[in-house]
Every structure is written in C-alpha cells, then in structure tokens.
Amino acid sequence: MLGAAAMVACSLDTGTNPFGSISDLSVSPANVRLSVGESREVVCSALDPAGRPLERIPPVTWFVPNARVALLEQVSPNDRARQRITGTGVGTADTQCTYDGFSAAVLINVVPFVVTATAVPATQTVGQTTTVTLSVATETGQAFPLLPPYQVVWSSSATGVMQVATSGNGGTATLTALAPGLATITASLRGFSDVGEVGRWSLAVTVQAATGS
C-alpha cells in the first residue's frame, strides 16, 4: 500500500538565481518525535553566507527514504518549504530537504501507540469470563480512535488455558478461563498491512481450578 519512498519535487527555471546567494539549508525542527498517525510540520530554510535565513525560499526537494515510517505532505500549494510529516509505522527516518547541491535533514522517530485496557484479574478461576476493552493514545496522551485500517489482533500463549474471542476491529475481547495453568494474553495493534505492529498490550493470567473441583 505504501511505497518505498515519498518525494515532493520541483524544478528551477534556468538563468540567474532569483533567491539570492545560498550557503546552506536548515530544517526546523531538526528532530521530530511522534506516534503513528500523528503529524508535525517542518520548515526548510535557505541561509545566506552570514547564516541568516533568506526571505525567499527556493523550490526545494523533500525526500523520505522510508514511507513505512513517515509520509510527507505539502502544507500549502505555494509553499514547498513547509511540509507536514505523518507517522505511518514505528521506526526512524532521516528526511532530507535539498536544493542545488545543498541539503539539510530532520530525524523522524515514530514511536508506538500507548495501549491500555480495562482492569483484568491476574488470577482467575476455571469457567470465569472477563471482558476487556482497549484504549489507544499517542505518547503525549491524545486519544486515538480505533478505526480502519487500525485493528487489534489478540492471542493467547496457551489456548487450552485461556481463550480469547473478539469481533469487529478487536477493540473489545472476551477472555474465558478453560483450565488451570498460566497464559499470556496479548493484543497487537496493527495499522497498514505493510508497516506491522504499532502498539501492544499484554497480561499474564494464572487460572486456578474451581473450588471443590
């Protein structure tokens, strides 16, 4: 679904450079940390020989080497210097802004969602059922709706001990204790099919025999 790279490119008319003398490029901020699905704006500036930003920004080219981590979108049709970065998968990407042999980079660090759940007893009895509902938030605590393409894949390390049943996007599951033993219940939050896991919740549950059995 996502390509290996994303680029916003442009061309410069031949002839005299109308943007002034350029000595370097700079990107602000130089580091971006965000959760999957979050966006941040970054700006590329051209510097003059004294290190001051030029008033006019040349038509720079942006490049993201790994679109599985982040995608770029131009904020304004007439402003190539300003881009919106959106996290698509957990990982890092060194995104570059280039022009006429100059380049500047912004390090993008996309972190997993924070996945929490309603209370689940760590010790249960054979035959006991528990409903667990997940909540998803960004690292900064902003709630994130569990909508397509995001879904939860549940698993039990011992299906004979603890069974998991879900429906819909998997945001809610029913746990059923089947037999004495230990089982780890894991909920893996996934987004686009080619970016893998973007958040996780897990809990170890001990199942005991029913009293008198």
C-alpha positions as CSV (number, residue, x, y, z in Angstrom):
1,M,0.0,0.0,0.0
2,L,2.8,2.3,0.9
3,G,5.7,2.7,-1.5
4,A,9.4,2.5,-0.5
5,A,9.8,6.3,-0.7
6,A,7.9,9.5,-1.0
7,M,9.1,12.6,-2.7
8,V,7.9,16.2,-3.3
9,A,9.9,17.6,-6.2
10,C,10.0,20.7,-8.3
11,S,12.1,22.4,-11.0
12,L,14.0,25.7,-11.1
13,D,14.0,27.9,-14.2
14,T,17.4,28.2,-15.8
15,G,19.2,31.6,-15.7
16,T,20.0,33.9,-12.8
17,N,19.2,32.6,-9.3
18,P,16.4,34.9,-8.1
19,F,16.7,33.7,-4.5
20,G,20.0,35.3,-3.6
21,S,23.3,33.8,-2.5
22,I,22.8,30.5,-0.7
23,S,25.4,29.0,1.6
24,D,23.4,26.2,3.3
25,L,20.0,24.8,4.1
26,S,18.4,24.3,7.6
27,V,15.3,22.4,8.7
28,S,13.3,23.3,11.8
29,P,12.8,21.4,14.0
30,A,15.8,19.1,13.4
31,N,14.2,16.2,15.3
32,V,10.6,15.1,15.3
33,R,9.2,12.5,17.7
34,L,5.6,11.4,17.2
35,S,3.3,8.4,17.4
36,V,1.8,6.6,14.5
37,G,-0.9,8.7,12.9
38,E,0.3,11.9,14.4
39,S,1.5,14.8,12.3
40,R,4.1,17.6,12.7
41,E,5.0,20.5,10.4
42,V,8.7,21.1,9.5
43,V,10.2,24.1,7.6
44,C,13.2,24.2,5.3
45,S,15.1,27.5,5.2
46,A,17.9,28.7,2.9
47,L,20.7,30.5,4.6
48,D,22.8,33.3,3.2
49,P,26.7,33.4,3.6
50,A,26.2,35.1,7.0
51,G,23.9,32.2,8.2
52,R,20.7,34.2,8.1
53,P,17.5,32.8,6.6
54,L,16.7,34.2,3.2
55,E,13.4,35.9,2.8
56,R,12.6,34.0,-0.4
57,I,12.8,30.2,-0.2
58,P,13.9,28.3,-3.4
59,P,11.8,25.4,-4.7
60,V,13.5,22.7,-2.5
61,T,13.0,19.0,-2.9
62,W,12.0,16.8,0.0
63,F,12.8,13.1,0.3
64,V,11.6,10.4,2.8
65,P,13.7,7.2,2.4
66,N,11.2,5.0,4.2
67,A,7.5,5.7,3.7
68,R,6.7,2.8,6.0
69,V,7.8,5.1,8.8
70,A,6.6,8.5,7.6
71,L,5.0,10.4,4.7
72,L,5.3,14.0,3.6
73,E,2.5,16.3,2.5
74,Q,2.9,19.9,1.3
75,V,1.0,22.2,3.7
76,S,0.4,24.9,1.1
77,P,0.3,24.6,-2.7
78,N,2.6,27.7,-3.0
79,D,5.0,26.9,-0.2
80,R,7.3,23.9,-0.8
81,A,9.5,24.8,2.2
82,R,6.8,23.8,4.7
83,Q,5.8,20.1,4.9
84,R,3.6,18.0,7.1
85,I,5.1,14.8,8.4
86,T,2.8,12.0,9.4
87,G,4.0,8.8,11.1
88,T,2.9,5.6,9.4
89,G,4.9,3.0,11.2
90,V,7.2,2.5,14.1
91,G,10.9,3.3,13.3
92,T,13.2,6.1,12.3
93,A,13.7,8.0,9.1
94,D,16.3,10.7,8.1
95,T,14.2,13.0,5.9
96,Q,16.1,15.4,3.7
97,C,15.4,18.8,2.2
98,T,17.7,19.5,-0.8
99,Y,18.4,22.3,-3.3
100,D,21.2,23.0,-5.8
101,G,23.7,20.7,-4.0
102,F,22.8,21.7,-0.5
103,S,20.9,19.6,1.9
104,A,19.5,19.5,5.5
105,A,18.0,16.7,7.4
106,V,15.3,16.1,10.1
107,L,15.4,12.9,12.1
108,I,11.9,11.4,12.5
109,N,11.3,9.0,15.3
110,V,7.9,7.3,15.2
111,V,7.1,5.6,18.5
112,P,4.3,3.0,19.2
113,F,0.9,3.9,20.5
114,V,0.2,3.6,24.2
115,V,-2.3,0.8,24.6
116,T,-4.1,0.4,27.9
117,A,-7.0,-1.8,29.0
118,T,-9.8,-2.1,31.5
119,A,-8.9,-4.0,34.6
120,V,-8.4,-7.7,34.2
121,P,-7.8,-10.0,37.2
122,A,-4.4,-11.6,37.1
123,T,-5.8,-14.7,38.8
124,Q,-8.9,-16.3,37.5
125,T,-10.9,-19.5,38.1
126,V,-11.8,-22.1,35.6
127,G,-15.1,-21.1,33.9
128,Q,-14.6,-17.4,34.7
129,T,-15.1,-14.9,31.8
130,T,-13.8,-11.4,31.6
131,T,-14.5,-8.6,29.1
132,V,-11.5,-6.4,28.3
133,T,-11.7,-3.1,26.3
134,L,-8.6,-1.3,25.0
135,S,-7.9,2.4,24.8
136,V,-5.3,3.8,22.4
137,A,-3.5,7.0,22.8
138,T,-0.4,8.8,21.4
139,E,2.7,9.2,23.5
140,T,1.5,12.6,24.6
141,G,-1.8,11.2,25.8
142,Q,-4.1,12.2,23.0
143,A,-6.8,9.6,22.4
144,F,-6.7,7.9,19.1
145,P,-9.8,6.3,17.6
146,L,-9.6,2.7,16.7
147,L,-10.8,3.0,13.2
148,P,-9.8,1.2,9.9
149,P,-7.1,0.5,8.9
150,Y,-6.2,0.0,12.6
151,Q,-7.3,-3.2,14.2
152,V,-6.3,-5.4,17.2
153,V,-5.0,-8.9,16.8
154,W,-5.4,-10.9,20.0
155,S,-3.6,-14.1,21.0
156,S,-3.2,-16.4,24.0
157,S,0.1,-18.2,24.7
158,A,-1.9,-21.2,26.0
159,T,-5.3,-21.5,24.2
160,G,-6.2,-24.5,26.3
161,V,-5.8,-22.4,29.5
162,M,-7.3,-19.1,28.4
163,Q,-9.4,-18.5,25.3
164,V,-9.8,-15.1,23.6
165,A,-12.9,-14.2,21.4
166,T,-13.3,-10.9,19.6
167,S,-15.4,-9.2,17.0
168,G,-15.2,-6.1,14.8
169,N,-11.9,-4.3,14.9
170,G,-10.9,-6.2,18.1
171,G,-11.1,-3.3,20.5
172,T,-13.0,-5.5,22.9
173,A,-12.3,-9.1,23.7
174,T,-13.9,-11.8,26.0
175,L,-11.5,-13.9,27.9
176,T,-12.6,-17.4,29.1
177,A,-10.6,-19.4,31.6
178,L,-10.7,-23.1,30.5
179,A,-8.2,-25.0,32.6
180,P,-5.6,-24.5,35.4
181,G,-2.3,-23.0,34.2
182,L,-0.6,-19.8,33.0
183,A,-1.4,-17.9,29.9
184,T,-0.2,-14.6,28.5
185,I,-2.8,-12.6,26.7
186,T,-1.5,-10.2,24.0
187,A,-3.3,-7.6,22.0
188,S,-1.3,-6.4,19.0
189,L,-2.4,-3.1,17.4
190,R,-1.8,-3.0,13.7
191,G,-2.3,-0.4,11.0
192,F,-1.5,-0.6,7.3
193,S,-0.7,-4.2,6.3
194,D,2.9,-3.4,5.4
195,V,4.0,-1.5,8.5
196,G,3.4,-4.2,11.1
197,E,2.7,-3.6,14.8
198,V,2.2,-0.1,16.1
199,G,1.3,-0.8,19.7
200,R,0.9,-3.7,22.2
201,W,-0.8,-4.7,25.4
202,S,-0.2,-7.9,27.3
203,L,-1.0,-9.5,30.6
204,A,0.0,-12.8,32.3
205,V,-3.0,-14.6,33.8
206,T,-3.0,-17.5,36.2
207,V,-6.0,-19.8,36.0
208,Q,-6.9,-21.9,39.1
209,A,-9.2,-24.8,39.5
210,A,-12.7,-24.1,40.7
211,T,-13.2,-24.6,44.5
212,G,-14.2,-28.1,45.2
213,S,-13.2,-29.5,41.9
